[in-house]
């Protein structure tokens, strides 16, 4: 065999085997690279998917944190006093997320007013994802249901040889009503029992109790009202008496005036008599004596349309007459400059030839007991204690306090303001609020 040929053949075979080895190694490296690349892509996708999942979860939890803040507000009637502006929860946990939330009143202190709006900001972190949501909660007043009818009594109603009108109205007692030789024309609701005869409307027992104001009902009126000293009132039959005067935002014969016509009298245990006068305002009686009464002919409207006419922290008797309030009989002008009849848009004069129907055209509330005699007419009467009816009690229902409840006669719910849901994004030097598409509040 030719030695040169054998050597050449060996070299060719060696070269072919070397090339095949290099190709094999190259292919292996390519496969390894592809595999590693695939693994890297898979890891990146997994990380991205987890981040996206965490982001969705964090946003959901942030929304839940806001609902937690709302639940905290709803469960605590004194939440404005028990908390302050700023963080209410820090480092909490919910659904594997870390949460914080804050409540802020941009108008001032959190307890500045029960009707101020607040902004709730919630922060939720899941893994590496952080989501922040905010919403504005607006205060909505809900009238107490005792304002929906002309007469509500927390205790019992006792009517003897008397009349309550008109037919078609509804009166309610959270306890019982007893009629002895009485005529009861309105429909009657009683929490416990209805006893006696003379009921001309529908009667319902086991009725749900109607909600009455709490003890703080007087607070805002006392705070904003102008005091009238009991000692400044003239004595008639040894009783301090308001008579033959006009009491209004423009007229206070006993001292300085009040822009809203809110006047506060601390009776100091004395029995105050209000009679033969015209009032365009709100009178608040504190510590009244046992014989405190509204009697004679009285024409009474609130100066602020939805405010009460009379608030009594105690008991009172309504003894008004059905006779008109007559200027000529009492030698008094009840329609003077500054206090037009049909306040505030009516007209005034300087004569004493007018007369006005005797009635309290608005809301009367007493924290104690009320008795009636003669022929009083009242728009809305709310009695926390018992009501004893004598004479003829006429209920001329005024729905203004129900449609626009006055202070002390409503509850407050904090409701998300429409369109106020925001996603809050942290920028390097500022926070940018963006609308969250599809987010709605209720």
C-alpha positions as semicolon CSV with decimal commas, in nm:
position;residue;x (nm);y (nm);z (nm)
1;X;0,000;0,000;0,000
2;X;0,120;0,344;-0,082
3;X;0,236;0,509;0,236
4;X;0,159;0,861;0,112
5;X;-0,196;0,766;0,028
6;X;-0,251;0,612;0,370
7;X;-0,120;0,921;0,542
8;X;-0,336;1,149;0,331
9;X;-0,637;0,934;0,397
10;X;-0,569;0,947;0,770
11;X;-0,536;1,323;0,760
12;X;-0,862;1,357;0,568
13;X;-1,048;1,131;0,811
14;X;-0,906;1,320;1,108
15;X;-1,006;1,652;0,959
16;X;-1,358;1,520;0,891
17;X;-1,388;1,391;1,249
18;X;-1,263;1,727;1,387
19;X;-1,511;1,922;1,177
20;X;-1,795;1,699;1,291
21;X;-1,692;1,750;1,652
22;X;-1,683;2,126;1,611
23;X;-2,025;2,121;1,441
24;X;-2,163;1,901;1,717
25;X;-2,025;2,127;1,985
26;X;-2,162;2,433;1,804
27;X;-2,504;2,278;1,772
28;X;-2,492;2,186;2,141
29;X;-2,400;2,539;2,233
30;X;-2,679;2,673;2,016
31;X;-2,929;2,437;2,176
32;X;-2,802;2,536;2,519
33;X;-2,825;2,903;2,430
34;X;-3,177;2,859;2,296
35;X;-3,272;2,663;2,608
36;X;-3,121;2,926;2,836
37;X;-3,291;3,201;2,635
38;X;-3,620;3,021;2,659
39;X;-3,574;2,978;3,030
40;X;-3,489;3,348;3,064
41;X;-3,796;3,446;2,862
42;X;-4,007;3,212;3,070
43;X;-3,866;3,360;3,388
44;X;-3,927;3,714;3,258
45;X;-4,281;3,625;3,159
46;X;-4,343;3,463;3,495
47;X;-4,205;3,768;3,674
48;X;-4,415;3,999;3,456
49;X;-4,724;3,787;3,511
50;X;-4,665;3,788;3,886
51;X;-4,613;4,164;3,885
52;X;-4,934;4,208;3,689
53;X;-5,117;3,973;3,922
54;X;-4,979;4,157;4,225
55;X;-5,080;4,488;4,067
56;X;-5,439;4,371;4,016
57;X;-5,451;4,229;4,367
58;X;-5,303;4,546;4,516
59;X;-5,561;4,760;4,337
60;X;-5,841;4,537;4,462
61;X;-5,704;4,549;4,815
62;X;-5,668;4,929;4,797
63;X;-6,037;4,946;4,707
64;X;-6,113;4,715;5,000
65;X;-5,908;4,941;5,229
66;X;-6,125;5,235;5,129
67;X;-6,434;5,030;5,210
68;X;-6,274;4,947;5,545
69;X;-6,233;5,319;5,610
70;X;-6,598;5,376;5,518
71;X;-6,705;5,095;5,752
72;X;-6,499;5,252;6,032
73;X;-6,677;5,583;5,977
74;X;-7,020;5,421;5,962
75;X;-6,970;5,223;6,282
76;X;-6,862;5,522;6,493
77;X;-7,113;5,807;6,527
78;X;-6,838;6,018;6,690
79;X;-6,569;5,941;6,431
80;X;-6,488;6,307;6,371
81;X;-6,416;6,359;6,741
82;X;-6,239;6,027;6,791
83;X;-5,997;6,074;6,501
84;X;-5,802;6,354;6,336
85;X;-5,675;6,436;5,988
86;X;-5,412;6,192;5,863
87;X;-5,332;5,823;5,885
88;X;-5,592;5,604;6,056
89;X;-5,431;5,269;5,975
90;X;-5,062;5,200;5,912
91;X;-4,899;4,864;5,842
92;X;-5,223;4,669;5,837
93;X;-5,265;4,348;5,641
94;X;-5,542;4,227;5,415
95;X;-5,531;3,937;5,166
96;X;-5,150;3,904;5,183
97;X;-5,119;4,277;5,122
98;X;-4,984;4,553;5,341
99;X;-5,233;4,840;5,370
100;X;-5,250;5,196;5,502
101;X;-5,534;5,445;5,479
102;X;-5,581;5,807;5,576
103;X;-5,881;6,042;5,608
104;X;-5,843;6,416;5,553
105;X;-6,072;6,718;5,563
106;X;-5,927;6,976;5,326
107;X;-6,147;7,248;5,481
108;X;-5,976;7,227;5,820
109;X;-5,990;7,009;6,130
110;X;-6,169;6,679;6,086
111;X;-6,437;6,782;6,336
112;X;-6,479;7,134;6,198
113;X;-6,828;7,049;6,074
114;X;-7,026;6,728;6,048
115;X;-7,121;6,833;5,696
116;X;-6,764;6,868;5,563
117;X;-6,646;6,634;5,289
118;X;-6,338;6,418;5,347
119;X;-6,091;6,241;5,119
120;X;-5,997;5,879;5,190
121;X;-5,658;5,768;5,053
122;X;-5,573;5,396;5,060
123;X;-5,230;5,242;4,992
124;X;-5,184;4,867;4,924
125;X;-4,861;4,679;4,855
126;X;-4,840;4,321;4,724
127;X;-4,490;4,196;4,644
128;X;-4,324;4,466;4,439
129;X;-4,653;4,628;4,332
130;X;-4,796;4,931;4,510
131;X;-5,138;5,079;4,430
132;X;-5,298;5,393;4,575
133;X;-5,665;5,489;4,540
134;X;-5,857;5,786;4,674
135;X;-6,221;5,893;4,689
136;X;-6,406;6,195;4,826
137;X;-6,687;6,123;5,070
138;X;-6,963;6,382;5,087
139;X;-7,189;6,430;5,388
140;X;-7,554;6,354;5,315
141;X;-7,822;6,442;5,568
142;X;-8,099;6,189;5,628
143;X;-8,401;6,327;5,817
144;X;-8,520;6,149;6,129
145;X;-8,844;5,973;6,040
146;X;-9,028;6,156;6,319
147;X;-9,026;6,456;6,081
148;X;-9,228;6,263;5,822
149;X;-9,555;6,300;6,018
150;X;-9,707;6,585;6,221
151;X;-9,700;6,417;6,563
152;X;-9,452;6,173;6,719
153;X;-9,442;6,089;7,090
154;X;-9,172;5,879;7,252
155;X;-9,391;5,792;7,552
156;X;-9,766;5,752;7,583
157;X;-10,046;5,966;7,441
158;X;-10,342;6,021;7,673
159;X;-10,648;6,194;7,528
160;X;-10,954;6,262;7,748
161;X;-11,267;6,442;7,621
162;X;-11,052;6,602;7,353
163;X;-10,999;6,605;6,978
164;X;-10,703;6,554;6,748
165;X;-10,740;6,659;6,383
166;X;-10,722;6,639;6,085
167;X;-10,832;6,316;5,923
168;X;-10,578;6,165;5,684
169;X;-10,277;6,268;5,889
170;X;-10,070;6,013;6,082
171;X;-9,972;6,032;6,448
172;X;-9,735;5,792;6,623
173;X;-9,642;5,687;6,972
174;X;-9,351;5,458;7,047
175;X;-9,550;5,328;7,344
176;X;-9,931;5,346;7,359
177;X;-10,230;5,573;7,307
178;X;-10,537;5,582;7,532
179;X;-10,857;5,757;7,425
180;X;-11,129;5,832;7,683
181;X;-11,431;6,004;7,527
182;X;-11,193;6,156;7,273
183;X;-11,212;6,200;6,896
184;X;-10,896;6,091;6,716
185;X;-10,929;6,162;6,344
186;X;-10,574;6,094;6,216
187;X;-10,439;5,746;6,150
188;X;-10,261;5,607;6,456
189;X;-9,939;5,405;6,489
190;X;-9,848;5,262;6,830
191;X;-9,543;5,064;6,930
192;X;-9,739;4,871;7,193
193;X;-10,113;4,929;7,229
194;X;-10,416;5,134;7,125
195;X;-10,679;5,157;7,397
196;X;-11,027;5,310;7,399
197;X;-11,273;5,436;7,139
198;X;-11,311;5,735;6,911
199;X;-11,050;5,634;6,652
200;X;-11,173;5,737;6,305
201;X;-10,860;5,658;6,105
202;X;-10,659;5,340;6,064
203;X;-10,493;5,193;6,372
204;X;-10,166;4,996;6,376
205;X;-10,006;4,833;6,678
206;X;-9,653;4,687;6,705
207;X;-9,537;4,967;6,478
208;X;-9,164;5,027;6,449
209;X;-9,044;5,299;6,683
210;X;-8,979;5,632;6,518
211;X;-8,639;5,788;6,575
212;X;-8,630;6,094;6,802
213;X;-8,349;6,349;6,845
214;X;-8,080;6,277;7,102
215;X;-7,974;6,502;7,388
216;X;-7,736;6,702;7,168
217;X;-8,025;6,847;6,967
218;X;-7,999;7,178;7,155
219;X;-7,624;7,223;7,119
220;X;-7,592;7,401;6,784
221;X;-7,881;7,637;6,859
222;X;-7,741;7,730;7,200
223;X;-7,399;7,785;7,043
224;X;-7,529;8,010;6,764
225;X;-7,817;8,172;6,951
226;X;-7,838;8,501;7,138
227;X;-7,916;8,477;7,507
228;X;-8,216;8,656;7,657
229;X;-8,183;8,694;8,032
230;X;-8,484;8,563;8,222
231;X;-8,443;8,867;8,445
232;X;-8,502;9,102;8,152
233;X;-8,858;8,976;8,102
234;X;-9,146;9,158;8,272
235;X;-9,338;8,970;8,541
236;X;-9,709;8,907;8,490
237;X;-9,880;8,728;8,778
238;X;-9,530;8,666;8,917
239;X;-9,420;8,484;8,600
240;X;-9,166;8,611;8,345
241;X;-9,373;8,678;8,035
242;X;-9,317;8,747;7,665
243;X;-9,620;8,938;7,539
244;X;-9,723;9,221;7,305
245;X;-9,388;9,213;7,127
246;X;-9,231;9,105;6,801
247;X;-8,929;8,875;6,828
248;X;-8,733;8,833;6,506
249;X;-8,385;8,877;6,353
250;X;-8,457;9,252;6,342
251;X;-8,642;9,284;6,671
252;X;-8,551;9,181;7,024
253;X;-8,702;9,404;7,293
254;X;-8,487;9,230;7,555
255;X;-8,138;9,273;7,414
256;X;-7,923;9,235;7,101
257;X;-8,069;9,075;6,789
258;X;-7,964;8,750;6,620
259;X;-7,927;8,729;6,242
260;X;-8,111;8,395;6,230
261;X;-8,365;8,486;6,493
262;X;-8,233;8,220;6,736
263;X;-8,284;8,323;7,100
264;X;-8,196;8,119;7,408
265;X;-8,360;8,165;7,748
266;X;-8,232;7,988;8,057
267;X;-8,548;7,990;8,267
268;X;-8,353;7,888;8,579
269;X;-8,649;7,683;8,700
270;X;-8,900;7,968;8,658
271;X;-9,223;7,920;8,465
272;X;-9,206;8,128;8,148
273;X;-9,525;8,236;7,968
274;X;-9,527;8,320;7,596
275;X;-9,855;8,486;7,499
276;X;-10,017;8,735;7,261
277;X;-9,709;8,799;7,049
278;X;-9,558;8,740;6,707
279;X;-9,235;8,546;6,665
280;X;-9,031;8,506;6,346
281;X;-8,753;8,295;6,486
282;X;-8,641;8,001;6,697
283;X;-8,680;8,008;7,074
284;X;-8,476;7,768;7,288
285;X;-8,593;7,720;7,649
286;X;-8,355;7,568;7,904
287;X;-8,449;7,463;8,258
288;X;-8,816;7,567;8,228
289;X;-9,044;7,564;8,534
290;X;-9,339;7,325;8,557
291;X;-9,596;7,585;8,447
292;X;-9,409;7,705;8,139
293;X;-9,667;7,761;7,864
294;X;-9,752;7,910;7,527
295;X;-10,096;8,067;7,565
296;X;-10,332;8,325;7,417
297;X;-10,293;8,415;7,051
298;X;-9,948;8,361;6,903
299;X;-9,836;8,387;6,542
300;X;-9,510;8,196;6,506
301;X;-9,286;8,109;6,212
302;X;-8,913;8,030;6,211
303;X;-8,687;8,294;6,057
304;X;-8,477;8,023;5,890
305;X;-8,737;7,826;5,698
306;X;-8,635;7,476;5,808
307;X;-8,538;7,562;6,166
308;X;-8,762;7,470;6,462
309;X;-8,995;7,731;6,609
310;X;-8,959;7,609;6,967
311;X;-8,710;7,378;7,141
312;X;-8,778;7,298;7,506
313;X;-8,524;7,115;7,720
314;X;-8,794;7,007;7,961
315;X;-9,175;7,019;7,967
316;X;-9,428;7,272;7,840
317;X;-9,800;7,329;7,801
318;X;-9,954;7,446;7,472
319;X;-10,266;7,644;7,569
320;X;-10,314;7,861;7,262
321;X;-10,644;8,007;7,156
322;X;-10,796;7,978;6,812
323;X;-10,869;8,354;6,818
324;X;-10,665;8,569;6,582
325;X;-10,376;8,777;6,707
326;X;-10,537;9,120;6,688
327;X;-10,330;9,439;6,675
328;X;-10,622;9,660;6,773
329;X;-10,719;9,446;7,071
330;X;-10,364;9,442;7,203
331;X;-10,273;9,794;7,086
332;X;-9,957;9,659;6,928
333;X;-9,820;9,670;6,574
334;X;-9,711;9,313;6,499
335;X;-9,596;9,403;6,147
336;X;-9,330;9,669;6,212
337;X;-9,046;9,779;5,983
338;X;-8,780;9,508;5,968
339;X;-9,019;9,221;6,035
340;X;-9,265;9,198;5,746
341;X;-9,558;8,961;5,776
342;X;-9,483;8,665;5,553
343;X;-9,124;8,694;5,669
344;X;-8,890;8,772;5,505
345;X;-9,058;8,874;5,180
346;X;-9,385;9,028;5,302
347;X;-9,476;9,387;5,374
348;X;-9,479;9,609;5,681
349;X;-9,689;9,900;5,805
350;X;-9,718;10,135;6,098
351;X;-10,083;10,086;6,192
352;X;-10,254;9,858;6,444
353;X;-10,542;9,737;6,231
354;X;-10,419;9,393;6,123
355;X;-10,490;9,050;6,268
356;X;-10,318;8,718;6,215
357;X;-10,420;8,354;6,265
358;X;-10,299;8,199;6,589
359;X;-10,069;7,905;6,519
360;X;-9,716;7,770;6,544
361;X;-9,633;7,711;6,179
362;X;-9,330;7,492;6,218
363;X;-9,155;7,241;6,440
364;X;-9,195;7,215;6,819
365;X;-8,977;6,973;7,016
366;X;-8,981;6,901;7,391
367;X;-8,743;6,664;7,567
368;X;-8,992;6,626;7,852
369;X;-9,372;6,611;7,859
370;X;-9,629;6,821;7,675
371;X;-9,991;6,894;7,760
372;X;-10,243;7,078;7,545
373;X;-10,561;7,271;7,616
374;X;-10,788;7,519;7,438
375;X;-10,714;7,497;7,061
376;X;-10,345;7,500;6,966
377;X;-10,241;7,455;6,602
378;X;-9,892;7,317;6,538
379;X;-9,707;7,221;6,221
380;X;-9,493;6,936;6,363
381;X;-9,497;6,831;6,729
382;X;-9,232;6,594;6,865
383;X;-9,246;6,493;7,231
384;X;-8,985;6,272;7,391
385;X;-9,191;6,214;7,705
386;X;-9,569;6,182;7,728
387;X;-9,841;6,387;7,558
388;X;-10,162;6,469;7,741
389;X;-10,424;6,608;7,505
390;X;-10,701;6,839;7,622
391;X;-10,914;7,068;7,406
392;X;-10,863;7,047;7,029
393;X;-10,515;6,984;6,892
394;X;-10,491;7,069;6,522
395;X;-10,194;6,940;6,326
396;X;-10,121;7,154;6,020
397;X;-9,832;6,947;5,887
398;X;-9,528;7,134;5,757
399;X;-9,300;6,912;5,545
400;X;-9,020;7,168;5,518
401;X;-8,819;7,026;5,812
402;X;-8,843;6,678;5,658
403;X;-8,737;6,795;5,311
404;X;-8,452;7,002;5,457
405;X;-8,386;6,868;5,808
406;X;-8,255;7,120;6,062
407;X;-7,952;7,059;6,286
408;X;-8,017;6,787;6,542
409;X;-8,294;6,627;6,339
410;X;-8,093;6,425;6,091
411;X;-7,828;6,159;6,069
412;X;-7,527;6,195;5,840
413;X;-7,407;5,936;5,591
414;X;-7,074;5,974;5,412
415;X;-7,127;5,886;5,047
416;X;-6,868;5,870;4,765
417;X;-6,891;6,177;4,546
418;X;-6,974;6,080;4,191
419;X;-6,666;6,083;3,969
420;X;-6,423;6,130;4,259
421;X;-6,255;5,787;4,249
422;X;-5,888;5,836;4,161
423;X;-5,574;5,627;4,110
424;X;-5,287;5,816;4,271
425;X;-4,948;5,781;4,103
426;X;-4,625;5,881;4,278
427;X;-4,407;6,098;4,057
428;X;-4,049;6,194;4,152
429;X;-4,158;6,529;4,297
430;X;-4,535;6,517;4,310
431;X;-4,841;6,293;4,327
432;X;-5,054;6,289;4,017
433;X;-5,421;6,191;4,053
434;X;-5,570;6,009;3,756
435;X;-5,927;5,897;3,698
436;X;-5,964;5,522;3,728
437;X;-6,161;5,404;3,430
438;X;-6,454;5,183;3,515
439;X;-6,441;5,271;3,889
440;X;-6,773;5,355;4,045
441;X;-6,877;5,431;4,401
442;X;-7,196;5,373;4,593
